[in-house]
Amino acid sequence: MNLTDKLHILADSAKYDVSCSSSGSSRGKKAGAVGNASLAGICHSWADDGRCISLLKVLFSNACVYDCAYCINRSSNDIARASFTPDELAELTINFYRRNYIEGLFLSSGVQVSPDFTMERMIAALYKLRYVYKFNGYIHMKTIPGSSQELVRQAGLLVDRLSVNIELPSVSGLERLAPQKSAAAILEPMAFVHESIKERKGLLPTIRHTPDFVPAGQSTQLIVGATRDTDLRILRLSEALYQKFSLKRVYYSAYMPINEVPGVLPAVHVEPPLLREHRMYQADWLLRFYGFAANELLDEKHDSFDARIDPKADWAVRHLERFPIEINKAPYEMILRVPGIGLISAKRIIAARRFGSLTFADLVKMRVVMKRARNFIVCNGKFDGERGHGKESLVRVLTDGNSMIAPSYEQMSLFGKSFGKGRTALELPDGIDGYEGLPIETKMFFPEPLFIGS
């Protein structure tokens, strides 16, 4: 098989992995090297077949010994198979870079022979790229669950970002859909990378030339809709990942019904839950930047978001007893929870009210979305929202009276035309790191009832 055919097969096989990020690295210029990964990140665009244009996004191999029910590359599927050699991948990447096709590489792989065998070959390709071709650009690598810590360490010294994809948000789902994987095999590399990054930061003041280890941090991906896990369960897992491992990003991928497994997976004719995925990204943003906790946004009685409105509005209409708030007196944390007020406008409100009372006209000038916010605030004791209406009436107001999900909702074109819809680029900035955490036993990584058996 020639290299072009391999590229066609392995780029197509990589399109279902959305945890493809290129921001946060500080790998600067280096004498005698080509390329650099800027701190501001690399802008992306996606072709119709899912390939990332500015990052070469490929699998090293789609010949996988695992038989995960949700994966297009599962061993039982009758699809075209291909594998690069380390030399082929290194040469392909550097030649694409020299032709200005790409700025970096996103590399994943099926499990070829064994996790360690696959990781060794991927690392060999990256080593040649870094030290033979002197490539100094961005590299994001997806580690293989079950590979040794030494191989993860070697990979971390070669790449800018590592990701270990959890995929399924519960042990019961993992056992049912990916029986050859284990929670421990996924979580242990995360803990190792987290501790290694902390160790490197501790050495910086004492060792001048400490080698970079995963300078852009680590990320993961969760599949939404392959199992019956609720939004609350997924959100609790994401919160735990941010807190325990300081992940840069948790990516959410709506399950694409590509395999027919009756009674285990949604039927192939079922539409992918793209809107639900979008709501999870919005809720993730609230966790990271708006001070919300997973158990605030949802609870056992209300364990999934109302798809008609965004998660912040969903929380607000379920807590009307906290509103309306006086915009001239409310604390910053409460102002952030008002639908229609974002991070920048909340800071503007806090700064401006030091010099005088704010009016509704002032808020409009600050880019507050008054159509939404007016139902939850008062200015100098004056209320301009809908009066005497319950939750459902307020939901209709927030959705312009249309309680139906807009059929034209789409996300960015990442999955080709066979599914009828594309996907939206939800590349949110990395922003703030999560809280530092300490490694604990695998069964303790996540609060109940996340990684527990059925």
N, C-alpha and C positions, 0 to 999 in steps of 0.2 A: 504494500500500500504506500502510495507516495505521500509526501508531507502535506500537500494541499488537501487531500482526502481526509487525512488524520485531523487537520485543523477544522475542517467542516464538521466532522462528527463530534469532536471534543468541545468545540465552541458551542454547538447546539446542545450538548449534554449538560453544559454548565449554566444554562439560562434560568434554571429553577432556583438557584441560590441567590437570594437578594441581599445577603450580608456583604455587599461589595462596597467598601468605603475607602476613600483615599485622603481623608483629612486628619490633621493632628500630628503629623510627623514633622520633625525638625532636622531631618537629614540634609545638611547643607552641602555646599560645593566642596569638592575634594580634588587636590592636585592630581592630574593624570587620569581622572575619572570622567565619565560622561553621564549627564542627567543629574537632576536633584529633585528631592521631594520637599516642596515648600510647606511651611507651617500652615499656610492658608488653605492648603488642599488643592486637589485637581478637579476641575469642572468635568462633569460627566455628560454624555449624551448616549442614548441607546438606539441601536438599529432595530428594525422590526422583528428580527429573529432573536433578539435578546442579548446580542453581543454588546459589551461596553466598548464604546469607540475609543475613549482615551485611556482605558485600562484594557490590556489584553486579558480577557476573561475566559479561561479554558480549564478543562480537567487535564490532569496528567494522564489519567487512564479512566475509561468508563467500563473496564472489565472488572466487575466487582464480585467478590465471593459472598457478600451479604445479600440477603433477600428481603430488604425492608419493603413492606407492603406499599408505602406511599411513593417510592422512588422510581423514576423512569429507568434508572440504571440497575435495578434489582437483577440478581443473577438469573431469575426465571423468565425475564422478558426476552423476547426474540427481537433484538435490535442490533444494528451494526456496532461492532466493537473496535476500539483502537487504543493504542498506547503510544505516547512519545518515549523516546530515549532521553536521558539527561542532556546529551549533546544537541539533539533536535530542538528541544524546548529552549535551551539557552541561545542557540543560533537564531531561532525564530523570533524570540523576544528582542534581541539586540538589533536584528535586521529591521524589524518593525519600528523600533525606536529611531534608528538612523534614517528611516524614510519618513519620519514625523507622523506615523500612523498612531502611535500611542505615547503615553508618558509613564506608564508603569504596568505592573502585572498583578492580576488576581488569580491565584492558583489553588485549585482544589483537586480532589481525585476520588475515584472509587477505591475500594480496598482491594488492591491487586496482590494476590497471594496471602499477605498478612499485613497488619498495620505497620509493623517495623520495616518490612520490605518496601512498602509503598513510601513511607517517610524517608527512608534512606535514598531512594531514587529521586524524590522531589528535592531533597537537600543537596544531592549531587548536582542537579540542574542549577539550583540557586547559587551554589558555591562557584560553579564555573561562570555564571553570569556576573557575580560580584568580583571575583578575583582574576579570572582570565580575560573577560571582556570589560572589566572595570566599570560595570554598570552601577551608577549611584542613585538611580531613580527609585520610585516608590514600588514596594512589593508587599502585597497582602496575601498571606497564606492561610489556608484552612487546615488545621492539624487533623490527624487521623486518630479518633478515639481508640485507646488501647495501646498506643505506641509508648515507648519508654521515655522516661524523663530526660535522659541524656539526649535523645533525638529532638525532643521539644526544646531543650536548651540550645542545641546547635541551630535549630530553625530560628529561635528567637534572636540569635546574634546576626542572622542574615537578613531578616525581614523588618519591615516597619510596623506591621500589625499582624497579629495572629487571631484566628477565631476558632472556637470549638463549638460547633452547632449542636445545641440540645435537641432541636427539632420538636420534640413532643413534651408537653408540660406536666406529665405525670409518669410515675414508674409503671402504673397499670397500662397506660397507653404505649409506653416503650416496650413493655413485655409482649403486648399483643401485636404491635405493628413492626417492631424492630427487635426480635428476640435475640439476635446475635450481638446487640449492643447492651451496655449496662450503664446505670447512672454513675457508678464509680469511675468507669472508663472515661466518661465525659467530664465529670467534676474534678477529678484529680489533676488533669492538665491545667484546668482553669486556676486551681489553687496554687499550683507550681508556678505558673506564669505570674500570678499576682504577687506571690512572695518574692520571686526573682526581681520583679520591677521595684518592689520596696527595698530590697537589698541593694540594688544598684543605686537608688537614690540616696541610701545611707552611706554609700562609699564615695559619692561625688565630692564631699568636702575633704576627704583624706587622700584619694587617689586621683591624680589629675587626668589621666587618660583611661578612665573607666569605659570599656566598650559599650556601645549602645545595645540595649536589650529591649526589643519590642517598643521603640520610642513612641509609637502611635497608639499603644495600649491594645486591649483585646476586646472582641465583640462576640456576639452569638446570634442565632436565629431561632425563632419559634414558629411552628406551623399553626395557623389558625383554621380550625374547621375540620381537621382530619379526625379528631376525636370529639367526645361530648364534653370536654373540659370547658368550664364557664369562663367568662371574661374575668371574673374575680380570681379564679385560680391562676390564670395566665398572668394577671397583673401582680399578684402576690409573688409569683416566681420572678418576674422582672425586678420587682423591688428588692427581693433577696439577693439577686445577682449584682445589682448596683451596690448594695450595702456590703456584701461579703467580698466581692472581687473587684470593686471599682471599675466595672466594665465601662467602656466608652459608649457603646451602643448596644441595645437589644433590637434586633430587626424582627419584623413580623411578616409572615408570608401566608397569604390566603391559599388554602389547599387547592391545588389544581387536580381535578379528578381524571388522572391519566391511566390508572390501573383499575381493572374491574375485579374487586374482591367483595362479593356479596356478604352482607352482614358484618363487615369489618370496616369498610370505607364508604363514604358517600358515593352514590351511583355516578357513573361517568357523565350522565346527562344533567346532573345538578350544577347550577351556576356557581362559580367560585365565590366565596363570601368576601368580595372586595371591599364592600362598605364596612363590614365588621373589622377587617384589617385596618382600614383608614381610622376607625374609631380607636383601635388599640394604639396606633401611633399618636393620636391626639392625647390619649390618657397617659401614655408614656412621657409625653412632653410635660404634662401636669405634675407627674411624679418628680421629674428632674429639675424643673425650674419654677413651679408655682407653689411648692410646699405642701402638696397633697400627699396623703398616704393611701395605699391601696385599699385599706379597710375603711377609709373615709369615702372614697369614690363609689365603692360598692360594699354590700354586706350579704349575709346569707339569705336574707329575704329578697334582696334585689341584687342578684349575682351576675347580671348582664346589663349592658348599656341599652338605653332606648335608642334605636338606630336612627330615629327621626331627627334627633338633635345631637350636638356634640357633647362629650362627657362633662365639660364644665357646666353647661346649661342643664344637663341631666341631673347633676348634683344640686344645682341651685333650685330647680323646681321641686326637688324632693326635700329641700330644707328652707321652705319659704318662711319659717319662723325666725330665721336669721336676717331676713330682709324686710323692708328696705334699710340700707345703711346710709348714714349722713356722710356724704363725700368729703365734707370739710373737717370731719373729726375721726373717721374710721381709721384704724391702723392699716399700714401698708399690706400686711398679710391678708386682711379681709378685703381690701380693694382689689387684690389680685384674683379674688374668687368671684368677682362680678362678671357675668357674661358680657362680652363686648369691650372689656378692658384688658389690655395685654401688659407685658412687662415694661415696655417703654412708656406707654401712656400712664401706667401706675406710678412710675418714677417722676413723670412730669407733674402729676397731680400733687404728690408729696412735696416736690420742690416749689410749685407755684402757690400753694395755699399758705405758705409761710408769709407771703406778702399781702394776703387778703382773701376774702371769701370767694369761692368759685361759683360760677353760675352754669346753667346748662349750655349757654353759648360758649363759655370758656372751654368746656369739655369737648364741644364739637371741634374747636380749634386745635385741641390736643389729639385729634384723630380717634377719640373714643367712638365706638359704634353705638350711637344713641338709640337706634332702633331696637337694640337688645338691652343695653345697659339701663335705659330709663325705667324699666320694670323692676329694677332692684336697688335703686338709689334715690335719695332725696338731696336737694341742694338748698341749704338754708331753710330746711323744714318743708320745702315744696316738693310734691311728688307729681311726676308727669307720665306715669305708666298706666297700665290697665288696672282698674280697680274692681274688687269684688268678684274676681274670677278664680277658679281652682286651677289645679295642675294642668288638666287637659286643655283648658282654654288658653293658658299661658303657652303651652307647647304649640298650639295652633298659631298664636301670635308670633312666636319665635321662628316658625316655619312658613311664615306668610300665609297662614290659613290652609296650607297644603300638608296634610298628614301622610301623603303617599311618598315613598322613597322615589326620588327622581330617576326614571329609567335611563337617563342619559349619563348617569354617574359612571365615570371611567377612571382608571389609573393608568400609569404610564405604560407605554408600549414595550413591555419586557417579555411577553410570553407568546408572541406570534399571533397569527390570525385565526388559528384553529379554535380558540376559545371565544372568539367574537368580541372580546374586550381586551383593552390593554391595561397598563398599570400606570399610576401617577408617580412621578419622581418625588418621593417624600424624603429627600436628603436633608434632614434637619442638621444644623450645626452641632458639633460635639459638645461645646459649652463646658459645663461643670462636671468634674469627676464625681463619682459616688463616694460614699464614706469609706474610709479604710477599715478593713475587717481582718480578723485573724482566722487562720485555718482551723477547722474543727472536723469532727468525724463526718463522713459522707452523709449519714442519715440525718445529721443535724444541720445541713446546709440550708434547708428550706423549711419554713414553718408548716405544720400540718394545715390542710391535707394535700400538700403539693406532691412531693416525691414520696408517695406511699403506695403500697400495694392495694389492689382492689379487694 
